Amino acid sequence: MGLASGSKSEYSYDMTRLLEKGIEAVKALPADRQDMAGELLLSLADHDSPYQLTPEQLEDVRLALGEAEQGHFATEIELAATWKKFGL
């Protein structure tokens, strides 16, 4: 990764258009969601991290975030059933 010239900011790293689009979308989120996205990106970039998401897990995250953005959340009844299933 190198520095890009002619960008809006004084220092900008080269990144894919998809990553740029994702960063712009995250900027519009509330601070707590921005922090969550930041933690996820940092953990993905940390090659020494014991936590590495599989492609399937990444797809699950994408689907879950999409559902959350559309306001699709579990009902209280669904949550209670899940907690009961795990003995909680």
PyMOL commands that place a pseudoatom at each C-alpha (Angstrom):
pseudoatom trace, name=CA, resn=MET, resi=1, chain=A, elem=C, hetatm=0, pos=[0.000, 0.000, 0.000]
pseudoatom trace, name=CA, resn=GLY, resi=2, chain=A, elem=C, hetatm=0, pos=[1.355, 3.361, -0.937]
pseudoatom trace, name=CA, resn=LEU, resi=3, chain=A, elem=C, hetatm=0, pos=[0.355, 6.945, -0.607]
pseudoatom trace, name=CA, resn=ALA, resi=4, chain=A, elem=C, hetatm=0, pos=[-1.981, 8.253, -3.258]
pseudoatom trace, name=CA, resn=SER, resi=5, chain=A, elem=C, hetatm=0, pos=[-1.451, 11.685, -4.734]
pseudoatom trace, name=CA, resn=GLY, resi=6, chain=A, elem=C, hetatm=0, pos=[-4.146, 14.180, -5.622]
pseudoatom trace, name=CA, resn=SER, resi=7, chain=A, elem=C, hetatm=0, pos=[-6.576, 13.003, -2.970]
pseudoatom trace, name=CA, resn=LYS, resi=8, chain=A, elem=C, hetatm=0, pos=[-8.921, 15.165, -0.895]
pseudoatom trace, name=CA, resn=SER, resi=9, chain=A, elem=C, hetatm=0, pos=[-6.909, 14.737, 2.271]
pseudoatom trace, name=CA, resn=GLU, resi=10, chain=A, elem=C, hetatm=0, pos=[-3.210, 15.452, 2.707]
pseudoatom trace, name=CA, resn=TYR, resi=11, chain=A, elem=C, hetatm=0, pos=[-2.452, 11.761, 3.276]
pseudoatom trace, name=CA, resn=SER, resi=12, chain=A, elem=C, hetatm=0, pos=[-4.500, 8.985, 1.754]
pseudoatom trace, name=CA, resn=TYR, resi=13, chain=A, elem=C, hetatm=0, pos=[-3.696, 5.322, 1.238]
pseudoatom trace, name=CA, resn=ASP, resi=14, chain=A, elem=C, hetatm=0, pos=[-4.630, 3.433, -1.909]
pseudoatom trace, name=CA, resn=MET, resi=15, chain=A, elem=C, hetatm=0, pos=[-7.688, 1.278, -1.368]
pseudoatom trace, name=CA, resn=THR, resi=16, chain=A, elem=C, hetatm=0, pos=[-10.224, -0.504, -3.508]
pseudoatom trace, name=CA, resn=ARG, resi=17, chain=A, elem=C, hetatm=0, pos=[-13.383, 1.287, -4.558]
pseudoatom trace, name=CA, resn=LEU, resi=18, chain=A, elem=C, hetatm=0, pos=[-15.440, -1.176, -2.532]
pseudoatom trace, name=CA, resn=LEU, resi=19, chain=A, elem=C, hetatm=0, pos=[-13.462, -0.372, 0.611]
pseudoatom trace, name=CA, resn=GLU, resi=20, chain=A, elem=C, hetatm=0, pos=[-13.801, 3.364, -0.085]
pseudoatom trace, name=CA, resn=LYS, resi=21, chain=A, elem=C, hetatm=0, pos=[-17.553, 2.921, -0.515]
pseudoatom trace, name=CA, resn=GLY, resi=22, chain=A, elem=C, hetatm=0, pos=[-17.713, 0.953, 2.737]
pseudoatom trace, name=CA, resn=ILE, resi=23, chain=A, elem=C, hetatm=0, pos=[-15.730, 3.581, 4.640]
pseudoatom trace, name=CA, resn=GLU, resi=24, chain=A, elem=C, hetatm=0, pos=[-18.030, 6.331, 3.355]
pseudoatom trace, name=CA, resn=ALA, resi=25, chain=A, elem=C, hetatm=0, pos=[-21.098, 4.328, 4.414]
pseudoatom trace, name=CA, resn=VAL, resi=26, chain=A, elem=C, hetatm=0, pos=[-19.652, 3.713, 7.876]
pseudoatom trace, name=CA, resn=LYS, resi=27, chain=A, elem=C, hetatm=0, pos=[-18.974, 7.450, 8.325]
pseudoatom trace, name=CA, resn=ALA, resi=28, chain=A, elem=C, hetatm=0, pos=[-22.734, 8.025, 8.230]
pseudoatom trace, name=CA, resn=LEU, resi=29, chain=A, elem=C, hetatm=0, pos=[-23.407, 5.553, 11.056]
pseudoatom trace, name=CA, resn=PRO, resi=30, chain=A, elem=C, hetatm=0, pos=[-23.770, 6.469, 14.735]
pseudoatom trace, name=CA, resn=ALA, resi=31, chain=A, elem=C, hetatm=0, pos=[-20.520, 6.523, 16.729]
pseudoatom trace, name=CA, resn=ASP, resi=32, chain=A, elem=C, hetatm=0, pos=[-21.090, 3.130, 18.366]
pseudoatom trace, name=CA, resn=ARG, resi=33, chain=A, elem=C, hetatm=0, pos=[-21.594, 1.448, 14.981]
pseudoatom trace, name=CA, resn=GLN, resi=34, chain=A, elem=C, hetatm=0, pos=[-18.510, 3.233, 13.612]
pseudoatom trace, name=CA, resn=ASP, resi=35, chain=A, elem=C, hetatm=0, pos=[-16.494, 1.855, 16.522]
pseudoatom trace, name=CA, resn=MET, resi=36, chain=A, elem=C, hetatm=0, pos=[-17.814, -1.653, 15.859]
pseudoatom trace, name=CA, resn=ALA, resi=37, chain=A, elem=C, hetatm=0, pos=[-16.844, -1.385, 12.187]
pseudoatom trace, name=CA, resn=GLY, resi=38, chain=A, elem=C, hetatm=0, pos=[-13.424, -0.038, 13.150]
pseudoatom trace, name=CA, resn=GLU, resi=39, chain=A, elem=C, hetatm=0, pos=[-12.809, -2.924, 15.534]
pseudoatom trace, name=CA, resn=LEU, resi=40, chain=A, elem=C, hetatm=0, pos=[-13.809, -5.394, 12.831]
pseudoatom trace, name=CA, resn=LEU, resi=41, chain=A, elem=C, hetatm=0, pos=[-11.486, -3.810, 10.265]
pseudoatom trace, name=CA, resn=LEU, resi=42, chain=A, elem=C, hetatm=0, pos=[-8.587, -3.719, 12.700]
pseudoatom trace, name=CA, resn=SER, resi=43, chain=A, elem=C, hetatm=0, pos=[-9.073, -7.348, 13.658]
pseudoatom trace, name=CA, resn=LEU, resi=44, chain=A, elem=C, hetatm=0, pos=[-9.187, -8.360, 9.992]
pseudoatom trace, name=CA, resn=ALA, resi=45, chain=A, elem=C, hetatm=0, pos=[-5.981, -6.419, 9.294]
pseudoatom trace, name=CA, resn=ASP, resi=46, chain=A, elem=C, hetatm=0, pos=[-4.154, -7.937, 12.291]
pseudoatom trace, name=CA, resn=HIS, resi=47, chain=A, elem=C, hetatm=0, pos=[-2.439, -10.949, 10.779]
pseudoatom trace, name=CA, resn=ASP, resi=48, chain=A, elem=C, hetatm=0, pos=[-1.257, -12.049, 14.220]
pseudoatom trace, name=CA, resn=SER, resi=49, chain=A, elem=C, hetatm=0, pos=[-4.783, -12.080, 15.612]
pseudoatom trace, name=CA, resn=PRO, resi=50, chain=A, elem=C, hetatm=0, pos=[-6.065, -15.505, 16.652]
pseudoatom trace, name=CA, resn=TYR, resi=51, chain=A, elem=C, hetatm=0, pos=[-9.459, -14.443, 15.278]
pseudoatom trace, name=CA, resn=GLN, resi=52, chain=A, elem=C, hetatm=0, pos=[-9.785, -14.754, 11.536]
pseudoatom trace, name=CA, resn=LEU, resi=53, chain=A, elem=C, hetatm=0, pos=[-13.183, -14.790, 9.885]
pseudoatom trace, name=CA, resn=THR, resi=54, chain=A, elem=C, hetatm=0, pos=[-13.834, -17.393, 7.222]
pseudoatom trace, name=CA, resn=PRO, resi=55, chain=A, elem=C, hetatm=0, pos=[-15.475, -16.326, 3.955]
pseudoatom trace, name=CA, resn=GLU, resi=56, chain=A, elem=C, hetatm=0, pos=[-18.709, -17.865, 5.266]
pseudoatom trace, name=CA, resn=GLN, resi=57, chain=A, elem=C, hetatm=0, pos=[-18.495, -15.839, 8.481]
pseudoatom trace, name=CA, resn=LEU, resi=58, chain=A, elem=C, hetatm=0, pos=[-17.845, -12.660, 6.497]
pseudoatom trace, name=CA, resn=GLU, resi=59, chain=A, elem=C, hetatm=0, pos=[-20.940, -13.346, 4.425]
pseudoatom trace, name=CA, resn=ASP, resi=60, chain=A, elem=C, hetatm=0, pos=[-22.955, -13.888, 7.622]
pseudoatom trace, name=CA, resn=VAL, resi=61, chain=A, elem=C, hetatm=0, pos=[-21.740, -10.506, 8.904]
pseudoatom trace, name=CA, resn=ARG, resi=62, chain=A, elem=C, hetatm=0, pos=[-22.723, -8.846, 5.615]
pseudoatom trace, name=CA, resn=LEU, resi=63, chain=A, elem=C, hetatm=0, pos=[-26.178, -10.399, 5.747]
pseudoatom trace, name=CA, resn=ALA, resi=64, chain=A, elem=C, hetatm=0, pos=[-26.702, -9.472, 9.400]
pseudoatom trace, name=CA, resn=LEU, resi=65, chain=A, elem=C, hetatm=0, pos=[-25.639, -5.866, 8.847]
pseudoatom trace, name=CA, resn=GLY, resi=66, chain=A, elem=C, hetatm=0, pos=[-27.927, -5.618, 5.830]
pseudoatom trace, name=CA, resn=GLU, resi=67, chain=A, elem=C, hetatm=0, pos=[-30.857, -6.912, 7.853]
pseudoatom trace, name=CA, resn=ALA, resi=68, chain=A, elem=C, hetatm=0, pos=[-30.065, -4.502, 10.685]
pseudoatom trace, name=CA, resn=GLU, resi=69, chain=A, elem=C, hetatm=0, pos=[-29.869, -1.571, 8.267]
pseudoatom trace, name=CA, resn=GLN, resi=70, chain=A, elem=C, hetatm=0, pos=[-33.338, -2.509, 7.012]
pseudoatom trace, name=CA, resn=GLY, resi=71, chain=A, elem=C, hetatm=0, pos=[-34.637, -2.644, 10.580]
pseudoatom trace, name=CA, resn=HIS, resi=72, chain=A, elem=C, hetatm=0, pos=[-35.115, -6.410, 10.644]
pseudoatom trace, name=CA, resn=PHE, resi=73, chain=A, elem=C, hetatm=0, pos=[-34.530, -7.500, 14.220]
pseudoatom trace, name=CA, resn=ALA, resi=74, chain=A, elem=C, hetatm=0, pos=[-35.617, -10.521, 16.221]
pseudoatom trace, name=CA, resn=THR, resi=75, chain=A, elem=C, hetatm=0, pos=[-38.833, -10.164, 18.190]
pseudoatom trace, name=CA, resn=GLU, resi=76, chain=A, elem=C, hetatm=0, pos=[-38.961, -10.554, 21.968]
pseudoatom trace, name=CA, resn=ILE, resi=77, chain=A, elem=C, hetatm=0, pos=[-40.545, -13.995, 21.470]
pseudoatom trace, name=CA, resn=GLU, resi=78, chain=A, elem=C, hetatm=0, pos=[-37.736, -15.084, 19.109]
pseudoatom trace, name=CA, resn=LEU, resi=79, chain=A, elem=C, hetatm=0, pos=[-35.111, -13.842, 21.552]
pseudoatom trace, name=CA, resn=ALA, resi=80, chain=A, elem=C, hetatm=0, pos=[-36.745, -15.670, 24.461]
pseudoatom trace, name=CA, resn=ALA, resi=81, chain=A, elem=C, hetatm=0, pos=[-36.813, -18.885, 22.420]
pseudoatom trace, name=CA, resn=THR, resi=82, chain=A, elem=C, hetatm=0, pos=[-33.116, -18.515, 21.589]
pseudoatom trace, name=CA, resn=TRP, resi=83, chain=A, elem=C, hetatm=0, pos=[-32.142, -17.881, 25.215]
pseudoatom trace, name=CA, resn=LYS, resi=84, chain=A, elem=C, hetatm=0, pos=[-34.225, -20.879, 26.299]
pseudoatom trace, name=CA, resn=LYS, resi=85, chain=A, elem=C, hetatm=0, pos=[-32.578, -23.064, 23.673]
pseudoatom trace, name=CA, resn=PHE, resi=86, chain=A, elem=C, hetatm=0, pos=[-29.184, -22.340, 25.238]
pseudoatom trace, name=CA, resn=GLY, resi=87, chain=A, elem=C, hetatm=0, pos=[-30.436, -22.700, 28.797]
pseudoatom trace, name=CA, resn=LEU, resi=88, chain=A, elem=C, hetatm=0, pos=[-30.315, -19.013, 29.611]
for i in range(1, 88): cmd.bond("trace and resi %d" % i, "trace and resi %d" % (i + 1))
show_as sticks, trace
zoom trace
